[in-house]
Amino acid sequence: MTDPHNDVTDRPPPVRRSLLLILPALAFTALAAVFFLRLRSGVDPAALPSAMIGRPVPNFDLPAVPGLTAGGAPVPGLSSAELKGQITVLNVFASWCAPCQVEHPMLMRLAKEPGIRLVGIDYKEPNPEAGQRFLARHGVPFSAVGADASGRAAIDFGVYGVPETFIIGPDGVIRDKLVGILTPENFASVLTRIRAAGKVAAAE
C-alpha cells in the first residue's frame, strides 16, 4: 500500500517550484523600480489633493525631540501657534523611513533658501532617542521639531505616510502639499510652489 506522505506525484516539478519562488521576488522588484523611477522623475511625486489645503493648520502642541541640538543650542518643539508670520514648510518625517533618508540632503538645501522657515514633525518613533540620532547623523535642517510620539498631530494633518510636506502661508493656512520626497529634479518646481503660496496669502 502506498504511503500518501511519500507519494511524490502531488509535488510540483522542480521548474514549477522554482518559478513559484522567483515570481514574487520579480514582482516586488518591478514595483520597486516603478516607484523609484517615479520619485526620480522631474514630476512632483504623488502630488495628491488634500482636504486640508485652504484650511488653517490643526491645533497641536508638540514637545521637543529629547536631546536634539543644532549649533550648540537646543532645538525647540513645535506648536500650531508658531506657524504664522512667514512662509513655513512643514516636513513630516521619521528615522525609520527610508525615503526620508534619501530626501534629507534636499531639506538641508531648502533650509538655506531665504524667506522660508523649515520645521519638522518627528512621526511615531520607536523610542524617544531615535529622532535625535537620525538628525544628529544627517544634519538638522529644521528651526523647530515636534515629537509626535502618538501620531495624533500627523493624523490631524491628514498624513497617511511619510514623508509628507506641507506649505503653510504666513496666515497659518495650508496652501499646498507634497506627498513623496523632495529631489534634485523637482526642487525648483517645489520652490516655485512655496513662493507662490506666499504670494497667494499676501493677495488675500
matplotlib code that plots the C-alpha trace (Angstrom):
import matplotlib.pyplot as plt

x = [0.0, 1.3, 2.1, 0.4, 3.2, 5.8, 3.8, 5.8, 3.1, 1.4, 4.6, 5.1, 8.1, 11.3, 10.9, 7.5, 8.7, 11.5, 9.0, 6.8, 9.7, 11.0, 7.8, 7.0, 10.6, 10.3, 7.0, 8.4, 11.5, 9.3, 7.1, 10.1, 11.7, 8.5, 8.3, 11.9, 11.6, 8.5, 10.5, 13.4, 11.4, 11.1, 7.4, 6.4, 6.0, 2.4, 1.2, -2.2, -5.0, -5.6, -8.7, -6.6, -5.5, -7.1, -7.7, -5.9, -3.4, -4.9, -4.2, -1.3, 1.4, 4.3, 7.4, 10.9, 12.8, 14.8, 18.4, 18.2, 20.6, 21.8, 24.7, 25.1, 21.6, 18.5, 16.1, 12.6, 9.4, 6.6, 3.0, 0.4, 0.6, 4.1, 3.1, 2.2, 4.1, 6.1, 6.1, 6.6, 7.4, 6.4, 8.0, 6.7, 9.5, 10.7, 14.0, 12.7, 11.5, 13.9, 12.7, 13.2, 16.9, 17.0, 15.2, 17.2, 20.0, 17.4, 15.9, 19.3, 19.4, 15.9, 16.8, 19.3, 16.7, 15.9, 12.5, 11.4, 11.1, 11.5, 10.1, 9.5, 7.2, 9.0, 6.4, 5.9, 9.4, 10.1, 11.8, 12.4, 16.1, 15.6, 14.7, 17.6, 20.1, 18.7, 19.1, 22.4, 23.7, 22.2, 22.0, 19.3, 17.6, 14.7, 14.4, 11.9, 10.9, 7.9, 8.0, 4.7, 5.0, 1.3, 1.0, -2.1, -0.8, 0.1, -3.3, -5.0, -2.9, -4.3, -0.9, -1.1, 2.6, 6.0, 7.5, 4.8, 5.4, 3.0, 3.4, 1.8, 1.2, 2.1, -1.6, -1.3, -3.4, -2.2, -1.6, -0.1, 1.1, 3.8, 3.4, 6.7, 10.3, 11.9, 14.5, 17.1, 14.8, 11.7, 13.5, 12.9, 9.3, 8.6, 10.4, 8.2, 5.1, 6.4, 7.0, 3.6, 1.9, 3.3, 2.0, -1.5, -1.6, -0.4, -3.1, -6.0]
y = [0.0, 3.4, 5.8, 9.1, 11.0, 9.6, 10.0, 12.4, 12.6, 15.6, 17.6, 20.2, 19.6, 21.4, 24.0, 24.9, 25.2, 27.5, 29.7, 29.9, 31.1, 33.6, 35.2, 37.1, 38.5, 39.6, 41.3, 43.1, 44.2, 45.6, 47.5, 49.0, 50.0, 51.8, 53.6, 54.6, 56.0, 58.0, 59.5, 60.4, 61.8, 65.6, 65.4, 66.3, 62.8, 61.9, 65.4, 64.4, 66.7, 67.1, 68.1, 70.3, 72.6, 76.0, 75.3, 76.6, 74.2, 72.0, 72.8, 71.0, 71.5, 69.0, 68.8, 69.0, 65.9, 64.9, 65.8, 67.4, 70.4, 72.5, 74.8, 74.0, 75.1, 73.0, 72.7, 73.7, 71.8, 72.9, 74.2, 75.4, 78.9, 79.3, 78.6, 82.2, 85.3, 83.9, 81.1, 77.8, 74.4, 71.6, 68.3, 65.1, 62.5, 59.5, 57.9, 54.5, 56.0, 55.0, 57.7, 60.3, 59.5, 59.9, 63.2, 64.7, 66.3, 68.3, 69.5, 70.7, 72.6, 74.0, 75.3, 77.7, 79.4, 82.9, 83.8, 80.2, 78.7, 74.9, 72.9, 69.3, 66.8, 63.6, 60.9, 57.9, 57.0, 53.5, 55.2, 58.9, 58.8, 57.6, 61.0, 62.7, 60.1, 60.4, 64.2, 64.2, 61.9, 63.6, 67.2, 69.4, 71.5, 72.5, 75.5, 73.6, 69.9, 68.5, 64.9, 63.3, 60.0, 59.1, 60.3, 62.3, 65.6, 64.0, 62.3, 65.7, 67.0, 64.0, 62.3, 58.7, 58.0, 59.7, 61.8, 64.4, 68.1, 71.0, 74.5, 77.0, 80.6, 83.5, 83.5, 79.9, 78.4, 75.2, 76.3, 73.2, 69.7, 67.4, 63.7, 61.9, 63.1, 66.3, 65.5, 67.5, 67.1, 68.6, 71.1, 74.1, 73.2, 72.8, 76.1, 77.8, 76.4, 77.6, 81.2, 81.1, 80.1, 83.2, 85.5, 84.0, 84.6, 88.2, 88.9, 87.7]
z = [0.0, -1.0, 1.8, 0.9, 2.8, 0.4, -2.8, -5.0, -7.7, -5.9, -5.7, -8.3, -10.7, -9.8, -12.5, -11.3, -7.7, -8.8, -10.6, -7.6, -5.6, -8.2, -9.4, -6.1, -6.0, -9.6, -9.0, -6.0, -7.9, -10.8, -8.4, -6.6, -9.9, -11.0, -7.6, -7.8, -11.3, -10.3, -7.4, -9.6, -12.5, -12.9, -12.0, -8.4, -6.8, -6.0, -5.7, -4.4, -3.5, 0.2, 2.1, 4.3, 1.6, 2.1, 5.8, 8.9, 10.4, 13.0, 16.6, 18.1, 20.7, 20.5, 22.8, 21.5, 20.4, 23.5, 23.3, 19.9, 19.4, 16.5, 16.7, 20.3, 21.2, 21.9, 19.0, 20.3, 20.0, 17.7, 18.0, 15.6, 17.1, 15.7, 12.1, 11.2, 10.2, 7.2, 4.7, 6.6, 5.2, 7.5, 6.8, 8.5, 8.8, 10.8, 11.4, 10.3, 6.9, 4.1, 1.7, 4.4, 4.4, 0.7, 0.9, 3.8, 1.8, -0.2, 3.1, 4.1, 0.9, 1.3, 4.8, 3.2, 1.0, 2.2, 3.5, 4.2, 7.6, 7.6, 10.6, 11.2, 12.9, 14.0, 13.5, 15.7, 16.6, 18.1, 21.1, 22.1, 21.1, 17.5, 16.0, 17.8, 16.5, 12.9, 12.8, 14.6, 11.9, 8.9, 10.0, 11.4, 8.7, 11.0, 13.2, 15.3, 15.6, 17.4, 18.6, 17.6, 19.5, 19.2, 15.6, 16.6, 15.1, 11.8, 11.6, 12.1, 9.1, 7.1, 6.9, 5.8, 5.1, 5.5, 4.2, 3.6, 3.3, 3.8, 2.6, 5.1, 4.3, 6.7, 7.7, 9.1, 6.2, 4.4, 0.9, -0.7, 0.0, -1.4, -0.9, -1.5, -1.5, -2.5, -5.2, -7.2, -10.2, -8.6, -6.2, -8.5, -9.0, -5.3, -4.6, -7.1, -5.3, -2.0, -3.3, -5.0, -1.7, -0.1, -2.9, -2.7, 1.1, 0.6, -2.0, 0.2]

ax = plt.figure().add_subplot(projection="3d")
ax.plot(x, y, z, "-o")
ax.set_aspect("equal")
plt.show()
